[in-house]
Amino acid sequence: MTELPENAAPAPPYPCLALERGCVRRWFELDFQGARAGFRQLPEGGAPGVDLLCLVDNPCAELSLLAAWLIGPPGDTHPDLQALGVAAACDALLRGEAGPERLDTLRSRLGALIGLGRALSPPARAALLLRQGLLALILDSDAEKARAAFAEGERIAVAAASLPLELVHRALASLVDCLAGEVTRADVQLSDTELLCHLEGAGLLPRVLVHGVLGLVSLLLGDAARAHAILSAGAALPGADALPDAVTLPLLAHRIYAAADLGRRDETRALAQALGERVIPARNALLQAYRHLALGTLALRERQPLRALVHADECLGGPPDDARLTASVARLLRVQALADLQRGADAQALAALWVPRWLHLGLRRLAAVARQEQAMLELRAGELDRARRVLAAARELLPAGERLVPLHRSAAWVAELEAVLAPPSGGTEAPPPRVNVRTLGELVVEIDGRRIYDRDWKGVRTKMLLIALICAGGQKVPAERLADMLWPDSDGAQAMQNLKVALHRLRRLGQRAGDPPLNWVHVKHGLVTLPRQLCRVDVHELEAGLLAGTPPAALPDGGEDFLSPSECQPWVERYRRRLHALLARCGHGVAPG
């Protein structure tokens, strides 16, 4: 790298060209290959200051850039180029190519650059906030600091119309939600995010990351089959295998979890072998720790607690107060392995030590699962009353309505715990759906018994989205179809963005401040569904009965038609005619609206 002379020109031509031609923005937006291609096309020349091509192609150069730019005054270097150097240095540190002795300097300069505000371009600020959140999450296990950084980064990315940075911030914010115990919230947010992945310019790395986090959310919800499908689809995206290991290897590790949950032993072992072949030669401490977590979990599920304990200890490996996220999860794995080795006192002591710390850091999911493990230890010691109290305390750590799905445990383990402490009561009926939609006559929506009035709809398009979804059958309706129905004159990208906003408002219909989210509109793989266990639609029940040959003796509400006559959109009329035809076939008639 060329040394910066004392009388350097304030605007070196090489960096300015890099900025003008968008090379730096592409790097900030995680299109590393596109950035490299752009840098290579810049004219050669001895521009003083910074060799950007060296920066992106030679990881070791990032550390010399850090020393040259950050230890001394930055001089006349453009703020975005300073941001590029700091972000690249953060990436090098997270990859293990820089020692922790640089961390304090790096954090200080990172905070100072973010504090420059509008002197930086919005993509540069969002990229720095991304690294700030990653350092807080991965190195400090601090979910609250990470959440704040990702939220601000998303806000800036949206304002700057930077779709790749928006997707990455949203995905990582959802990961933080999972660790905080808000898995339903993460599922809702990622369902919206998945729709954006289909837009032009989303970028490969953000799409793979969204698949990885969505797969993890599915695992935490106890749906291993869905998780396996999502993670496999993410790994199969064209070009995914060429992305950085920090993105692709966690995807592989989560696939190991999913395959183990599904009992696919051969696939599990093959994936574990592939993980080792990629991680061990790279000598990346962080990814090595992730590998030991995956293998330790596999050993625990296969009733090899001693092997699980060894993997947990290998993952820890550092000082006793190691704050890395992998170390936090490894301590939970150690609690579980000790419990299965009949070392209950050691497991209880470790859990008692770390549960308060995890709660302080916002890792409520880890704390709740550790309490769940303590409940099982009490149960196996014959202390049933104490076990019930501890299990209740574990559930109280999560938002109301969240299921306490354990980490690293099989369904049999959960069944053993629940069978004794929460035995199912026979003969009980399933709870009624929380959302009730009446369409025969006036459209009426009730959520948890509260009627939704016109003032609650947050715009007419929100109501029209629900009507369109009902007319389309309400089950696995392609998002593109809904966008075309509601915004036929808009281009595809704008229509999908409008749909995203309407879906967000519809999900939060009638939600009061402090209420946990009710995910009564599901979006999976670009398909929108009203889940029947949460949402009852009278006309769908009527239609199902007519198709099954079991029509009602009389139409509800005195035989009123589907919606009011004022609803005359073409797709409403088509559905109305379809319903009339079914009623006529079954010997019922209805006056046309």
C-alpha positions as CSV (number, residue, x, y, z in Angstrom):
1,M,0.0,0.0,0.0
2,T,1.3,3.5,-0.9
3,E,2.2,5.7,2.1
4,L,0.2,8.8,2.5
5,P,2.5,11.8,1.8
6,E,2.3,14.9,3.9
7,N,1.1,17.2,1.0
8,A,-1.3,14.6,-0.5
9,A,-4.0,16.0,-2.7
10,P,-7.4,16.2,-0.9
11,A,-9.2,14.1,-3.5
12,P,-7.1,11.2,-4.9
13,P,-8.5,10.3,-8.3
14,Y,-8.5,6.5,-7.8
15,P,-10.7,6.5,-4.7
16,C,-13.0,9.2,-6.2
17,L,-13.5,7.0,-9.3
18,A,-14.3,4.1,-7.0
19,L,-17.0,6.2,-5.3
20,E,-18.4,7.6,-8.5
21,R,-18.7,4.3,-10.3
22,G,-20.4,2.6,-7.4
23,C,-17.7,0.1,-6.5
24,V,-17.6,1.1,-2.9
25,R,-21.4,1.0,-2.6
26,R,-21.5,-2.5,-4.1
27,W,-19.0,-3.6,-1.4
28,F,-21.1,-2.0,1.3
29,E,-24.2,-3.8,-0.1
30,L,-22.3,-7.2,0.2
31,D,-21.8,-7.7,-3.5
32,F,-18.2,-8.4,-3.0
33,Q,-17.7,-10.0,-6.4
34,G,-19.3,-7.0,-8.2
35,A,-17.1,-4.7,-6.2
36,R,-14.0,-6.5,-7.1
37,A,-14.9,-6.5,-10.8
38,G,-15.5,-2.7,-10.6
39,F,-12.2,-2.1,-8.9
40,R,-10.4,-4.0,-11.5
41,Q,-11.9,-1.8,-14.2
42,L,-10.6,1.4,-12.7
43,P,-7.5,2.9,-14.4
44,E,-4.2,2.1,-12.9
45,G,-2.2,4.9,-11.3
46,G,-0.2,5.8,-8.3
47,A,-3.0,7.5,-6.4
48,P,-1.9,8.2,-2.9
49,G,-3.9,7.0,0.1
50,V,-5.4,3.6,-0.4
51,D,-5.2,0.7,-2.8
52,L,-8.8,-0.5,-2.8
53,L,-8.2,-3.5,-5.0
54,C,-5.6,-4.7,-2.5
55,L,-8.1,-4.2,0.2
56,V,-10.8,-6.4,-1.2
57,D,-8.5,-9.1,-2.7
58,N,-6.0,-9.5,0.1
59,P,-7.4,-10.1,3.6
60,C,-4.0,-9.4,5.2
61,A,-4.0,-5.9,3.7
62,E,-7.1,-5.0,5.7
63,L,-5.0,-5.1,8.9
64,S,-2.3,-2.8,7.4
65,L,-5.1,-0.5,6.3
66,L,-6.5,-0.4,9.8
67,A,-3.1,0.6,11.1
68,A,-2.5,3.2,8.4
69,W,-5.9,4.8,8.6
70,L,-7.1,4.4,12.1
71,I,-4.2,4.6,14.5
72,G,-3.2,8.0,13.1
73,P,-5.4,10.9,11.9
74,P,-7.4,9.9,8.8
75,G,-6.3,13.1,7.0
76,D,-8.1,13.8,3.8
77,T,-9.3,10.3,3.1
78,H,-13.0,10.3,2.1
79,P,-15.3,9.2,5.0
80,D,-16.8,6.4,2.9
81,L,-13.3,5.1,2.3
82,Q,-12.5,5.2,6.0
83,A,-15.8,3.3,6.5
84,L,-14.7,0.7,3.9
85,G,-11.4,0.2,5.8
86,V,-13.1,-0.2,9.2
87,A,-15.8,-2.5,7.9
88,A,-13.1,-4.7,6.2
89,A,-11.1,-4.7,9.3
90,C,-14.1,-5.9,11.3
91,D,-14.6,-8.7,8.8
92,A,-11.0,-9.7,9.2
93,L,-11.3,-9.8,12.9
94,L,-14.4,-11.9,12.8
95,R,-12.7,-14.3,10.5
96,G,-9.9,-14.6,13.0
97,E,-7.3,-12.8,10.9
98,A,-6.7,-10.2,13.6
99,G,-6.0,-10.6,17.3
100,P,-8.3,-9.3,20.0
101,E,-5.8,-6.6,20.9
102,R,-7.1,-4.6,17.9
103,L,-10.7,-4.8,19.1
104,D,-10.8,-1.7,21.4
105,T,-9.3,0.5,18.7
106,L,-11.6,-0.9,16.1
107,R,-14.7,-0.3,18.2
108,S,-13.7,3.2,19.0
109,R,-13.2,4.1,15.4
110,L,-16.4,2.3,14.4
111,G,-18.4,4.4,16.8
112,A,-16.6,7.6,15.7
113,L,-17.4,7.0,12.1
114,I,-21.0,6.2,12.8
115,G,-21.2,9.4,14.7
116,L,-20.3,11.4,11.6
117,G,-23.9,11.0,10.5
118,R,-24.6,12.6,7.1
119,A,-20.9,13.0,6.3
120,L,-21.1,9.3,5.4
121,S,-23.3,7.9,2.7
122,P,-26.3,6.0,4.0
123,P,-25.0,2.6,2.7
124,A,-21.7,3.3,4.5
125,R,-23.5,4.0,7.8
126,A,-25.7,1.0,7.4
127,A,-22.7,-1.2,6.7
128,L,-20.9,0.1,9.8
129,L,-24.0,-0.5,11.9
130,L,-24.1,-4.0,10.5
131,R,-20.5,-4.6,11.8
132,Q,-21.3,-2.9,15.1
133,G,-24.3,-5.3,15.6
134,L,-22.2,-8.3,14.6
135,L,-19.4,-7.5,17.1
136,A,-22.0,-7.0,19.9
137,L,-23.8,-10.2,19.0
138,I,-20.9,-12.6,18.1
139,L,-18.1,-11.4,20.4
140,D,-20.1,-10.0,23.4
141,S,-23.4,-12.1,23.3
142,D,-25.1,-8.7,23.8
143,A,-28.5,-9.1,22.2
144,E,-29.8,-5.7,23.2
145,K,-26.9,-3.8,21.7
146,A,-27.1,-5.9,18.6
147,R,-30.8,-5.3,18.3
148,A,-30.4,-1.5,18.5
149,A,-27.6,-1.5,15.8
150,F,-29.6,-3.7,13.4
151,A,-32.8,-1.6,13.9
152,E,-31.0,1.6,13.1
153,G,-29.2,0.0,10.2
154,E,-32.5,-1.2,8.7
155,R,-34.0,2.2,9.1
156,I,-31.1,3.8,7.2
157,A,-31.1,1.1,4.5
158,V,-34.8,1.5,3.8
159,A,-34.5,5.3,3.5
160,A,-31.6,4.8,1.1
161,A,-33.5,2.1,-0.9
162,S,-30.7,-0.3,-0.3
163,L,-32.5,-3.6,-0.5
164,P,-29.5,-5.9,0.3
165,L,-28.6,-4.0,3.5
166,E,-32.3,-3.9,4.5
167,L,-32.5,-7.7,4.1
168,V,-29.4,-8.4,6.1
169,H,-30.3,-6.1,8.9
170,R,-33.9,-7.6,9.1
171,A,-32.5,-11.2,9.0
172,L,-30.0,-10.5,11.8
173,A,-32.6,-8.6,13.9
174,S,-34.8,-11.7,13.6
175,L,-31.9,-13.9,14.8
176,V,-31.7,-11.6,17.9
177,D,-35.4,-12.0,18.4
178,C,-34.9,-15.8,18.5
179,L,-32.2,-15.5,21.1
180,A,-34.5,-13.1,23.1
181,G,-37.2,-15.8,23.1
182,E,-39.5,-13.9,20.6
183,V,-39.6,-16.7,18.0
184,T,-43.1,-15.8,16.8
185,R,-42.0,-12.2,16.2
186,A,-39.0,-13.5,14.2
187,D,-41.2,-15.8,12.1
188,V,-43.6,-12.9,11.3
189,Q,-40.8,-10.5,10.4
190,L,-39.0,-13.1,8.3
191,S,-42.1,-14.0,6.4
192,D,-42.3,-10.4,5.2
193,T,-38.5,-10.4,4.5
194,E,-38.8,-13.5,2.4
195,L,-41.2,-11.7,0.0
196,L,-38.5,-9.0,-0.5
197,C,-35.9,-11.6,-1.5
198,H,-37.8,-12.1,-4.8
199,L,-37.3,-8.5,-5.8
200,E,-34.6,-7.5,-8.3
201,G,-31.4,-6.4,-6.6
202,A,-31.9,-8.4,-3.4
203,G,-28.4,-9.9,-3.8
204,L,-27.3,-13.5,-3.3
205,L,-25.7,-13.2,0.2
206,P,-28.7,-11.5,1.8
207,R,-31.0,-14.2,0.3
208,V,-28.9,-17.0,1.6
209,L,-28.7,-15.3,5.0
210,V,-32.5,-15.0,5.1
211,H,-32.9,-18.7,4.3
212,G,-30.4,-19.5,7.1
213,V,-32.2,-17.5,9.8
214,L,-35.7,-18.6,8.6
215,G,-34.5,-22.3,8.8
216,L,-33.3,-21.7,12.4
217,V,-36.6,-20.1,13.3
218,S,-38.4,-23.2,12.0
219,L,-36.1,-25.4,14.2
220,L,-37.0,-23.3,17.2
221,L,-40.7,-23.6,16.4
222,G,-40.2,-27.4,16.3
223,D,-40.8,-27.8,12.6
224,A,-37.7,-29.7,11.4
225,A,-39.2,-30.7,8.0
226,R,-39.8,-27.1,7.1
227,A,-36.4,-26.1,8.4
228,H,-34.7,-28.8,6.3
229,A,-36.5,-27.7,3.2
230,I,-35.7,-24.0,3.7
231,L,-32.0,-24.6,4.5
232,S,-31.6,-27.0,1.6
233,A,-33.2,-24.4,-0.8
234,G,-30.8,-21.8,0.5
235,A,-27.7,-24.0,0.0
236,A,-28.9,-24.8,-3.5
237,L,-29.2,-21.1,-4.7
238,P,-26.9,-20.6,-7.7
239,G,-23.5,-19.3,-6.5
240,A,-24.2,-19.9,-2.8
241,D,-21.2,-22.2,-2.5
242,A,-18.9,-19.4,-3.5
243,L,-20.1,-17.1,-0.6
244,P,-18.0,-16.5,2.5
245,D,-17.8,-19.4,4.9
246,A,-19.3,-17.2,7.7
247,V,-22.6,-17.3,5.7
248,T,-22.7,-20.8,4.2
249,L,-21.3,-22.9,7.1
250,P,-23.9,-21.9,9.7
251,L,-26.5,-22.9,7.0
252,L,-24.8,-26.3,6.9
253,A,-24.7,-26.7,10.7
254,H,-28.4,-25.9,10.9
255,R,-29.1,-28.6,8.3
256,I,-27.3,-31.0,10.6
257,Y,-29.7,-30.1,13.4
258,A,-32.7,-30.5,11.1
259,A,-31.5,-33.8,9.7
260,A,-30.9,-35.1,13.2
261,D,-34.4,-34.0,14.2
262,L,-35.8,-36.0,11.3
263,G,-33.9,-39.1,12.2
264,R,-31.8,-39.0,9.0
265,R,-28.6,-40.5,10.4
266,D,-26.7,-41.0,7.1
267,E,-27.4,-37.5,5.9
268,T,-26.5,-36.1,9.3
269,R,-23.1,-37.8,9.3
270,A,-22.5,-36.8,5.6
271,L,-23.2,-33.2,6.5
272,A,-21.0,-33.3,9.6
273,Q,-18.2,-34.7,7.5
274,A,-18.6,-31.9,4.9
275,L,-18.6,-29.3,7.7
276,G,-15.3,-30.6,9.1
277,E,-13.7,-30.7,5.6
278,R,-14.4,-27.0,5.1
279,V,-13.8,-25.7,8.6
280,I,-10.7,-27.5,9.9
281,P,-8.3,-26.5,7.0
282,A,-9.4,-22.9,7.3
283,R,-8.3,-22.7,11.0
284,N,-11.1,-20.2,11.7
285,A,-11.6,-20.3,15.5
286,L,-15.2,-19.0,15.3
287,L,-16.3,-21.5,12.7
288,Q,-14.4,-24.3,14.6
289,A,-16.5,-23.4,17.6
290,Y,-19.7,-23.5,15.6
291,R,-18.7,-27.0,14.2
292,H,-18.1,-28.3,17.8
293,L,-21.6,-27.0,18.8
294,A,-23.2,-28.9,15.9
295,L,-21.3,-32.1,16.6
296,G,-22.0,-31.8,20.4
297,T,-25.7,-31.4,19.7
298,L,-25.6,-34.5,17.5
299,A,-23.8,-36.5,20.2
300,L,-26.4,-35.4,22.8
301,R,-29.2,-36.5,20.6
302,E,-27.5,-39.9,20.1
303,R,-27.2,-40.4,23.8
304,Q,-23.5,-39.8,23.9
305,P,-23.3,-37.2,26.7
306,L,-19.5,-37.6,27.3
307,R,-18.8,-36.9,23.6
308,A,-21.2,-33.9,23.8
309,L,-19.3,-32.6,26.9
310,V,-16.0,-32.8,25.1
311,H,-17.4,-30.9,22.1
312,A,-18.8,-28.3,24.5
313,D,-15.4,-27.9,26.2
314,E,-13.6,-27.6,22.8
315,C,-16.0,-24.9,21.8
316,L,-15.3,-23.0,25.0
317,G,-11.6,-23.3,24.8
318,G,-11.0,-19.7,25.8
319,P,-10.9,-17.8,29.2
320,P,-13.6,-18.6,31.8
321,D,-15.4,-15.4,31.1
322,D,-15.4,-15.9,27.3
323,A,-18.3,-13.7,26.1
324,R,-18.6,-15.0,22.5
325,L,-22.1,-16.2,21.4
326,T,-20.7,-19.6,20.6
327,A,-19.4,-19.8,24.2
328,S,-22.8,-18.9,25.6
329,V,-24.5,-21.7,23.7
330,A,-21.7,-24.1,24.5
331,R,-22.3,-23.5,28.2
332,L,-25.9,-24.5,27.7
333,L,-24.7,-27.7,25.9
334,R,-22.4,-28.3,28.9
335,V,-25.3,-28.1,31.3
336,Q,-27.2,-30.6,29.2
337,A,-24.3,-33.0,28.9
338,L,-23.6,-32.9,32.6
339,A,-27.2,-33.6,33.4
340,D,-27.2,-36.7,31.2
341,L,-24.0,-37.8,32.8
342,Q,-25.8,-37.9,36.1
343,R,-23.7,-34.9,37.4
344,G,-26.8,-33.0,38.4
345,A,-25.1,-30.8,41.0
346,D,-22.6,-29.6,38.5
347,A,-25.3,-28.9,35.9
348,Q,-27.4,-27.0,38.5
349,A,-24.4,-24.9,39.6
350,L,-23.5,-24.0,36.0
351,A,-27.1,-23.1,35.1
352,A,-27.5,-21.0,38.3
353,L,-24.3,-19.1,37.4
354,W,-25.1,-18.3,33.8
355,V,-28.9,-17.8,33.8
356,P,-28.7,-14.3,35.4
357,R,-26.0,-13.3,33.0
358,W,-27.9,-14.4,30.0
359,L,-30.9,-12.5,31.2
360,H,-28.8,-9.4,31.6
361,L,-27.6,-9.7,28.0
362,G,-31.1,-10.3,26.6
363,L,-30.5,-14.0,25.8
364,R,-33.8,-15.0,27.4
365,R,-34.2,-18.1,25.2
366,L,-31.0,-19.6,26.6
367,A,-32.0,-18.7,30.1
368,A,-35.5,-20.3,29.6
369,V,-34.0,-23.5,28.2
370,A,-31.5,-23.7,31.0
371,R,-34.4,-23.4,33.5
372,Q,-36.2,-26.2,31.6
373,E,-33.1,-28.4,32.1
374,Q,-33.2,-27.6,35.8
375,A,-36.8,-28.7,35.9
376,M,-35.9,-32.0,34.4
377,L,-33.1,-32.4,37.0
378,E,-35.6,-31.8,39.7
379,L,-38.0,-34.3,38.1
380,R,-35.4,-37.0,38.0
381,A,-34.6,-36.3,41.6
382,G,-38.2,-37.0,42.5
383,E,-38.9,-33.3,43.4
384,L,-42.2,-33.0,41.4
385,D,-43.5,-29.8,43.0
386,R,-40.2,-28.1,42.7
387,A,-39.9,-29.2,39.1
388,R,-43.3,-27.8,38.3
389,R,-42.3,-24.4,39.8
390,V,-39.0,-24.3,37.9
391,L,-40.8,-25.2,34.6
392,A,-43.3,-22.5,35.2
393,A,-40.5,-20.0,35.9
394,A,-38.9,-21.1,32.6
395,R,-42.0,-20.4,30.7
396,E,-42.4,-17.0,32.3
397,L,-39.1,-15.9,30.8
398,L,-40.7,-16.0,27.4
399,P,-43.5,-13.7,26.0
400,A,-47.0,-14.9,26.6
401,G,-48.0,-17.5,24.0
402,E,-44.5,-18.5,23.1
403,R,-43.8,-22.2,23.1
404,L,-40.8,-23.3,25.1
405,V,-39.2,-25.6,22.5
406,P,-35.8,-26.9,24.0
407,L,-32.5,-26.6,22.2
408,H,-30.4,-29.7,21.5
409,R,-33.1,-32.1,22.8
410,S,-35.2,-34.7,21.0
411,A,-39.0,-35.0,21.0
412,A,-38.7,-38.0,23.4
413,W,-37.0,-35.8,26.0
414,V,-39.7,-33.2,25.8
415,A,-42.4,-35.8,26.0
416,E,-40.9,-37.2,29.2
417,L,-40.9,-33.8,30.8
418,E,-44.3,-32.8,29.7
419,A,-46.0,-36.2,30.5
420,V,-45.2,-35.8,34.2
421,L,-45.3,-32.1,34.8
422,A,-48.1,-31.1,32.3
423,P,-50.2,-34.2,31.6
424,P,-52.7,-33.6,28.8
425,S,-56.3,-33.6,30.0
426,G,-58.5,-36.0,28.1
427,G,-61.6,-35.0,26.2
428,T,-60.8,-31.3,25.9
429,E,-61.8,-29.5,22.8
430,A,-59.4,-27.5,20.7
431,P,-59.6,-23.8,21.5
432,P,-61.7,-21.7,19.1
433,P,-59.9,-19.7,16.4
434,R,-58.8,-16.3,17.7
435,V,-59.9,-14.5,14.5
436,N,-63.4,-14.7,13.3
437,V,-64.3,-13.4,9.8
438,R,-67.9,-13.1,8.7
439,T,-68.5,-12.3,5.0
440,L,-72.1,-13.3,4.4
441,G,-73.6,-9.8,4.3
442,E,-71.5,-7.1,5.9
443,L,-67.8,-7.9,6.4
444,V,-67.2,-8.3,10.1
445,V,-63.8,-9.2,11.7
446,E,-63.4,-10.0,15.4
447,I,-60.0,-10.7,17.0
448,D,-60.1,-12.3,20.4
449,G,-63.7,-11.3,20.7
450,R,-63.1,-7.6,19.8
451,R,-64.8,-6.3,16.7
452,I,-62.6,-4.4,14.2
453,Y,-64.3,-1.1,13.1
454,D,-63.5,1.0,10.0
455,R,-61.2,3.3,12.0
456,D,-59.0,0.3,12.9
457,W,-58.2,-0.8,9.3
458,K,-55.2,1.5,8.6
459,G,-56.2,2.1,5.0
460,V,-58.7,0.6,2.6
461,R,-56.0,-1.6,0.9
462,T,-55.6,-3.6,4.2
463,K,-59.3,-4.5,4.1
464,M,-59.1,-5.2,0.4
465,L,-56.1,-7.5,0.9
466,L,-58.2,-9.7,3.3
467,I,-61.1,-9.8,0.9
468,A,-58.8,-10.7,-2.0
469,L,-57.2,-13.5,0.1
470,I,-60.6,-14.9,1.0
471,C,-61.7,-14.8,-2.7
472,A,-58.5,-16.6,-3.6
473,G,-59.3,-19.5,-1.2
474,G,-57.3,-18.3,1.8
475,Q,-54.8,-21.2,1.5
476,K,-51.3,-21.0,-0.1
477,V,-52.2,-18.1,-2.4
478,P,-49.2,-16.8,-4.4
479,A,-48.1,-13.4,-3.3
480,E,-47.7,-12.3,-6.9
481,R,-51.3,-13.2,-7.6
482,L,-52.5,-11.0,-4.7
483,A,-50.3,-8.1,-5.8
484,D,-51.7,-8.4,-9.3
485,M,-55.3,-8.4,-8.0
486,L,-54.8,-5.3,-5.8
487,W,-52.4,-3.3,-7.9
488,P,-52.9,-4.3,-11.5
489,D,-51.5,-1.1,-12.9
490,S,-48.3,-1.1,-10.9
491,D,-45.0,-2.7,-11.9
492,G,-44.1,-5.9,-10.2
493,A,-41.6,-4.6,-7.7
494,Q,-43.8,-1.7,-6.6
495,A,-46.9,-4.0,-6.3
496,M,-44.9,-6.5,-4.2
497,Q,-43.7,-3.6,-2.0
498,N,-47.3,-2.4,-1.6
499,L,-48.3,-6.0,-0.7
500,K,-45.6,-6.1,2.0
501,V,-46.9,-3.0,3.6
502,A,-50.5,-4.2,3.5
503,L,-49.5,-7.6,5.0
504,H,-47.7,-5.9,7.8
505,R,-50.8,-3.8,8.6
506,L,-53.2,-6.8,8.3
507,R,-51.2,-8.9,10.8
508,R,-51.3,-6.1,13.3
509,L,-55.0,-5.4,12.9
510,G,-56.5,-4.7,16.3
511,Q,-53.2,-5.2,18.1
512,R,-52.9,-3.1,21.2
513,A,-49.7,-1.6,22.6
514,G,-47.8,-4.4,24.4
515,D,-49.8,-7.2,22.9
516,P,-47.7,-10.1,21.6
517,P,-47.9,-10.5,17.8
518,L,-50.7,-12.9,16.5
519,N,-49.4,-14.5,13.3
520,W,-52.8,-15.2,11.8
521,V,-51.6,-14.4,8.2
522,H,-48.8,-16.8,7.2
523,V,-46.3,-16.2,4.4
524,K,-44.2,-19.2,3.5
525,H,-42.1,-19.4,0.3
526,G,-44.1,-16.6,-1.3
527,L,-47.5,-18.2,-0.5
528,V,-50.0,-16.5,1.8
529,T,-52.4,-18.5,4.1
530,L,-55.1,-17.8,6.7
531,P,-54.3,-20.8,9.1
532,R,-57.6,-22.5,10.0
533,Q,-56.5,-23.1,13.6
534,L,-56.2,-19.3,14.1
535,C,-58.7,-17.8,11.6
536,R,-62.3,-18.9,10.9
537,V,-63.9,-17.6,7.7
538,D,-67.6,-18.3,7.4
539,V,-67.8,-18.5,3.6
540,H,-64.9,-21.0,3.5
541,E,-66.7,-23.3,5.9
542,L,-69.9,-22.9,3.8
543,E,-68.1,-23.7,0.6
544,A,-66.4,-26.7,2.1
545,G,-69.7,-28.1,3.2
546,L,-71.3,-27.5,-0.2
547,L,-68.4,-29.2,-1.9
548,A,-68.6,-32.2,0.5
549,G,-72.3,-32.6,-0.1
550,T,-73.3,-31.5,3.4
551,P,-74.9,-28.1,2.9
552,P,-76.5,-26.2,5.8
553,A,-80.2,-26.3,6.2
554,A,-80.3,-22.5,5.7
555,L,-77.7,-19.9,5.0
556,P,-76.4,-18.0,8.0
557,D,-77.8,-14.5,8.6
558,G,-81.0,-15.2,6.8
559,G,-79.5,-16.0,3.4
560,E,-77.5,-12.9,2.8
561,D,-75.1,-12.8,-0.1
562,F,-71.3,-12.8,-0.1
563,L,-70.3,-9.3,1.0
564,S,-72.4,-6.2,0.3
565,P,-73.3,-5.2,-3.3
566,S,-70.9,-2.3,-3.0
567,E,-68.0,-4.7,-3.2
568,C,-67.9,-5.1,-7.0
569,Q,-64.3,-5.8,-7.8
570,P,-64.0,-8.4,-10.6
571,W,-62.6,-11.1,-8.3
572,V,-65.3,-10.5,-5.7
573,E,-68.0,-10.9,-8.5
574,R,-66.3,-14.1,-9.7
575,Y,-66.3,-15.6,-6.2
576,R,-69.9,-14.5,-5.6
577,R,-71.0,-16.3,-8.9
578,R,-69.0,-19.4,-7.9
579,L,-70.8,-19.5,-4.5
580,H,-74.2,-19.0,-6.3
581,A,-73.5,-21.9,-8.6
582,L,-72.6,-24.2,-5.6
583,L,-75.7,-23.2,-3.8
584,A,-77.9,-23.8,-6.8
585,R,-76.4,-27.2,-7.3
586,C,-77.3,-28.1,-3.7
587,G,-80.9,-26.7,-4.0
588,H,-80.3,-23.4,-2.3
589,G,-80.9,-20.1,-3.9
590,V,-79.7,-16.6,-3.0
591,A,-80.8,-13.3,-4.4
592,P,-78.1,-11.7,-6.4
593,G,-76.5,-8.7,-4.7
